Amino acid sequence: MKFESNKKKLVFLCVFILGNMLYHLYKMINQKFENYLETTALEFLENKAKYKEIISIHHTDADGITSGAIIKKMLERLGLNFKQYAFNLDMPWKDYVFNLGKSFKSPCAIIFSDLEPPGTVICDLLEKYPNFDIYIIDHHHFRKDPKRELPENVYNCNPTLFGLNGLKEIVGVTLNYLFAKKIDERNKDLAWLAAIGMAGDALDHINNYKSYNKLVIEEAIELGQIDLHEGICAFGGQYERIDKALIQSILPYIPSLEGDREKAKILLQKLNIDPKLKVTELSPVQIDNLVNELNLPQLKGEYITIPKKVGLLKHVFEYASLISIIGHDNPSEAFRLLTLNTVPNDFKKRYIEHTTSIVSNLTKFLKLKKVETKSAIIVDLTNKINVSRWSNIGSFATINKIYDEEKALFIGGMVKEGNMKFSVRCTPIFIKNHDGKGANMIIKEINSRIGGTGGGHGLAGGMRIDPKKYPLLTKEIDDIINSI
C-alpha cells in the first residue's frame, strides 16, 4: 500500500513538473514573439523617415479589412505617405506583387496584413528591388523558400513561427492591432476593430478565444468599446427576432429546423416563447428551455455588441460576415461599412440572402449521397449546389461538426473549366490523430500520386483533378491519408 502511495505521489510530481515546464516554455515562446514584435515596431519607427512611401497590402475578408483599417489609421497618425491595396488572392502572388512593384517609389516599405507571399516570391522581389523593406504582419503558416533565407530587410512577425496558434490564439487583426499599439499607444482606440475581425476569422464562441485574442477582447471591454453579454448565440441572426434568428443561425446551424420558419414557430409555441422577442430579450429560463429542447448546448454562450452601432452592425459576428461578403468584390465599400452605425438596406438584403443560402445548402449537404471511407468523406456537389458556395459549405459543415470529425472532408465537383474542383477540410481532431498533418499535406500527396493542383493549410485547402482520376481518388484516398 505504501509503495502504491509513493508511486501515485511520484506520478503526481512528474505531471506537476512537466506541466510547469510546458507553462514556462509557453511563456517563453510568447515572450520571444512579443520581443520580436516590439523590435520590429522600433525598426519601423527608426526607418520611416527614409521611406518615400508605405505600401499596405491586406486581404479582403473581415480579418483583412479590419487589419487594413488599423494599419491605415496607424500610418495616418504617423503622417506618412502611403498607398493601400486589397488583394483577394485571385492571381499568383508573383504576378500580383511584381506588377505592383513597378510603380512603388524606392526606398519604400511594404506591410503585408493578414496575408503574405511565400518566401520564394519575397526573395525574388528583393533581388529585383533591394531597397524595399518588408513587414509581414500575418498569421497564416509561412511558406519558406527551401533554398534561401529571408534577407535582413524582411521583418517577419508571423506568430506561428513562435509556436502560437494563428487562429485560436492570434488571428490577423489581433496581430495588426498589437503591432499598431507598439507603434503608438493611441492606437488602442482601435481594439473594437479587432473584435470584428476575430469574429470573422475564428468562427467560434468568444468563450473559446485564447491567448492574445482573449487579451485584446478584454482590453476592448475595459476601454468601453464593446460589451460582453451571455445568452442565446444564434450567430448569423443574432440581431433578429427569435423565430428568424433560429433559422438564420449558421453558428450553430440547427439541423432540426432546416431553415424553416414555420418549424421554428411551432418549436417556440411549444416552449411558450413569443416568436417576436428579440434574441437579446429572452429570459434565462427561456434560454435554458430552448437550448435543452434543441439539445444544442453551443446555442448558449457569450456574445459581443458594439454600443455605438445599431441593428445588424451592433453584433460583431454579423458585422464581420457582412464585411467579408462585401469585401471580396468591393473592398472600399467594406471599409465604408466600418464608418457606419447602421447597415444600408441593399447590404442587409445581400447579407440575408447569403446566410439563408448557407443554411439551405447545409440542409442539402446533410441529405446528399456521400462516398464514405475509413478516413474520408467525399461529396459530389455537381449541379446540386452552386460552385461559389462550396468553400462556405465546407467551412460551416466543419465548424458545426455535422460530419465525422475524425475524417477529412472533400466537397466539390465538375466546374466549367472541365476539371473537378474540391474544397478540403480537416478538423483539429483529425490533425491531432495524424501527427499534425492536415489538408495541405493530403493535397500534396494527391498531387504527387494521381496528379492535380492545389494547396492550403492544415485545416483547409483547395484542389483540382482530372475527372478521369476521380474513381482513383475515391479508391486510394485511405492509403493516401495513411501515408502522409
N, C-alpha and C positions, 0 to 999 in steps of 0.2 A: 504493500500500500504506500509505504514511504517512497519507494522507487517510482511508482506511478505519479505521486505528488510532485516529486522533484522533476520528473520528465515533463509534466504539464508546465511547471514553472520555467523550465528551460525553453520549451516551445514558445511560451508567452514572451520570454525575454528576447528570443530571436526575432519574433514577429515585431516586437516593440522597436528593437534596434534597426531592423530592416525598414520599418515604416518611418522611423526618424531619419534614416539615411536618405530615403526617397523624398521626404519632405524637404530636407536641406538641399538635395540635388535639384529639386523643382524650383526652390527659391533661388538657387544659384543660376539656373537657366534663365529665370525671369530677370535676375539682376544683370546678366550678360546682355540680354535683349534691351533692357532699359538703358544700360550704359552706352550701347551702340546707337540707340535711338537719340540719346542726348548728344553724343558726339557728332552724329550726322546733322542734327539741328544746328549745332555750333559751327560746323563746317559750312553749312548753307549760309548762315548769317555772316560768316567771315568772307565767303566767296561772292556774295550777292552783288557787291559793288563792281565786280569785273564783268558781270553778265550784261550783254546788250539786250537780251530778252529772256523771259522764262516761258517754257512751253509746258502746259499742263495737259496731260492726256489721261482720260478716265473712261471707265465702262459706262454703258447706257442703262443698266438696271438700277434699282433703288439704291443699292450699295454704292454703285459707281457715281450716280448723280449726286448723292449726298456727300460722297468723298470729294467730288469735283467742286461742290458748293463750298465746302470747308476750305479747300486749297485756294479757291478764288478769293474768299474773304481774307485769308491769311496774306495773300500777295497784295491785295488792295491796302491792307493795313500797313504793309511794309513800303507802300508807294512804288512798287516795282512795275516795270513794263512787261506785260505778259499776254500770251495768247492761249486760248483753251480749245481743246478738241475732244469730242466724244466719239469713241470707237466701239462699234458693236461686233467686232471680230468677224466681219463678213468677207474678209480677204486675208491672205497670208501676211504675217507681221512684216516680213522683209519688204514686200511691195508697198505696204502702207507707210511704214516709218521712213524708208529710203526716199519715197516720193515727197513726203512732208519735209524731210531734212534739207532738201534743196532750197527751201525758202527761209530757213532759220538763219538768224543773224549770229555769227560766231564772234566771241565765245558766248555760249548760251547754256542754260540748264534745262533738262527735260525731267519732269516729275511724272512718273507713271503711278496712277492711283487706281487701286482695285483691278489692275491688270498689269501684265509685264510681258515683254518679248522674251523668247528663250535666249539663253546665254550666247548661242551661236550668232543670233541676229545682233545682239548688243556688241559683241566683239567685232563683227563685220562693220557695224555702223561707226564704231570708234576708230577703226582703222582708216575709214574714209574721212571722218570728222573728229580728229583727236582733241579739238577744243570744246567738244560738248561734254558737260558733266551730267551724269545720270543719277537720279534719286528714285529708287524703287520703294514705293510705299504700297505694297501689295501683299495679300495673304494667301494666294494660291501656291501650290507646290512649284518651286522654281526649277526649270529645266536647264541644267548646267550644260555648258559646252564640254564634251568629254576630253577634248584635246587642249583647251585653252582656259586659263584662269581669267577672271574678270580684271580689267585694268583698275588702277588705283582711283581713277576718277568716276568709279561706279560705287555708289553708296547703297548697299542692298539691305534694307530694313525688314525684309520678309521674315515674319516671326516664326515660320515653320523651320527656318534654319537654326533657330534657338530652342527647338523642342516644343514649341507651342502649337496647339491645335488651331488651324486657320479658320475654323468655323465656330466651334463651341466656345473657344476661349477668346478669339480676337478676329473679328471679320474686318473687311477692308476699311469701312468707315471708322471703326474704332481705332484702327492703326493711324489713319489720316488725322483723326481728331487728336490723338496723343502727340503726333508729330507737330501739328499746328500749335498745340498748347506749349510744347517745348520751345517753339519759335517765339511765341508771345502768349503770356498768361491771359491776356484779354480774350483769347480765342475760346476760353472755357464757356463763353456765352453761346457756343455752337453745339453744345452737348446734345440738345434736343434733335439735331440733325442726325447725330449718331444713333439715337434711339430708333429713328425711322429706317435708316439703312440696315441696322441689325435685324429688325423685324422682317425685312425683305430677303435677307440672305440666310439667317439662321433657321427660319421657318420652324420655330419651336416656341414652346411656352416660356415666358420670362422666368418662371421658376427654375428652368433648366439652364439658364445662362450661367457661365462660369468665368472666373479669372477677370481679364480686362473688360470683357463685355459687361459683366456684372458691376464692376467698379465704375464704369462710365455711366451706366444706368443710375446707380446710386448717387453719383455726383449730380446728374441732371435733376434727380428728385430733390436733392438737398438744395440746389440752386433755384428750385421752384419752376423749372422749365417744363417738367412733365409731372403727371400724377399717376400713382400706382393704386389699382383697385383689385378687389377679389370678388369673383362671381362667375357667371357663365362666360366661357370663352368660345364663342361661335365665330372664330376668325374667318373673315370673308364677309360676314353680315353683322358684325358687332354693332354697327350704328343703327340697325333696323329694329322694327317691332319683332317680337319673339317668333311669330309664325314664319315671317320672311327670313329671319336670321338663321333659323334651323335648316331651312332648305338651301340657303346660300352659303352655309358654312363649308369651307374647304379644309379647315384645320380645327377640329376634326371633321372629316367627311362622315355623314350619318347614313349608313347603308340602308337602314330600315325605312327611312323616309323617301329615298330615291329622288330627292329634289322635288317632291310632290307636295304642294301647299295644302291640299285637302287632307293628306295624311298627317301633316303637321298640326292642322286644326283639330282633327279627331284626337290626336295624342294630347294636346293641350286641354281639350274639353274633358277628357278622361281624368286629367290631373287638376281640373278646376282652376286653370290658369287662363286669364284673359289674353287672347292672341294679339290684342292691340298694345299690350305692355311692351315698353322698350326693354331690350336686353338688360340695360343698366338699372331698370326699375324692379326687377324680380327680388322677392324676399329670400332670406336664407333658406326657409322651409321649401319654397317653390323651387329654388335652385337644386336642393338635395333631392326632391321628389323627381325632378326632370332627369337629373343625372342617373339616379337609380333605375328609373323606368327604361331609359335608353341603354343602361349598362355601359355607359361611357364616362369613366372617371376623368378622362382627359378633357371633358367638356367643362370642367370646373378648374379654376386656377386664377392667376393674376394677369391683368391686362393694363396697358398704359394708354393714357389720354394726354392730349396737349391742351392746356387750359384756354389758350387764345384762339383755338380753332373750333369750328362747329361741324356737325354732321359727319360725313364720311372722313373728312380731314382731321377730325378730333381723335381718331383711333389709329395708332401707328401701323398696325398690320395692314389695314385697308389703305391707308395713305401710301405705304410702301408698294403695295400691289398696283395701285393706280399709277404711280411714278414709273414702275417697270413697264406697264402696258404702254404708256405714252412715250417713255424714253427711248425705246427701241427704234421707233420711226421718227420721233421729233424731240431730240434732247433739249432744245431751247424751251419748248413748252413744258417739259418735265421740270426744268429749272424754275420756270414761272410759277408752277404749282407750289413750290416751296415758299413763295411770297404771298400766296393767297390764304384767306381764312375760311373760305367756303368753296366747294367744288362747282365748277361750271356744269350746267345740265348735260351738255353733249359729252363731257368726260365721264360724268356719272353713268350715263347710258352705256358707254363703252365698257365701263367697269362692271356693270351688272351683267352685260352680255358675256363678258369674259368669265366671271365667276360661275354664272349659270352654266356655261359651256363646260367648265371643269367638272362640276357636279354631274352633269348629264353624261359626260364621257367616262367618268369614274364608274357610274352605274352601268354603262355599256361594257366597260372593261371587265367588270366582275362577271358578266354573263357570257362573254366571248369564250369560244373554244381555245384551249391553251395546250401547247406542247410542253409537258412537264417531265423533266428527267430528274435524276438523283441530285443534280447540282444547279439546275437552271429552270427557268420558266420562260418560254418563248411565245409571244402573241403576235399573230399576223393581223395588222390593222388595215390592210389594203382595202379601199372602198368602204371602210366601216367608220373610221374617224379621220377627220381632216389632218393632213400631214403636219400642218402648222401647230397642231395641238399635241403631237406625240411626246415631245420633251416634257411638257407640263404634266401629262398623264403619268409619265414615268416618275417625275418628282413627287407628285401628290399621292400616287399609289404607294410609294416608298415611305414617305413621312407619315402616312396614315396606317402603315403596316397592314395593308389589305391583301398581302400575299405572304408566302413563307419567307421569313426574314433570313433563313439560312441558305437561300438560293439567290443566284444572280437573275435579274430580270432583263429580258430583251423584248422591247416592243417596237414595231415598225412595219415595214412592208415595201411594196413597189412604189417608186417615185417616177416622175415624168422623164428623168434623165436615163431611165432604162435599167437602173440598178436597184438593189434593195438597201434601204436605209434603216438603221436601228438606233434607238436610244438605249443605253445600257446603264443599269442601276445596281449598286451593291449596298447593302445596309452595313452599319458598323459591326453588327453581329457576324455577317458574312466575312468581312475583312479580318475580324479577330480570329475567326475559325480558319483563315487561310494565311496565317503568319503575316498579316499586314498587307496582303496583296488584294487588289480590287479590280474595278472596271478597266483602268488603263492597262494593267498587265494582261487581263483577259483579251482585250482588243489587240494588244501587241502580239500575243500568241496566235490569235485567229489570223491576223495579217500574215504571220510567218508561215502558218500551216496551209491555209486554204486561199490566201490572197485577200486583198481588200485594202481599204484605207481607214484612218480614224485615229482617235486618241482621246485623252481626257485625264481625269484624276481618279483616286481610289473609289470615291462614291458614285461618280457619274462619268459617262463618256458617250461618244457617238461614233458610228462606223458605217461603212458601205461595203457591200459584197456583190459579186456577180450572182444573179438569181439562180443560175445553174448550180451554184455552190450551196444553196440553202439546204437541200437534203443532207449534204455532207456536214453542214454546221450542226443540224439537229442530231445527227448520228454521233458526231465526235465531241460535242460540247462538254460532256462529263470528263472525258480524257484530257481535253484542253484545259479545263479548270483545275483538274488534279495535278497538271504538270507545271502550273505557274510558280 
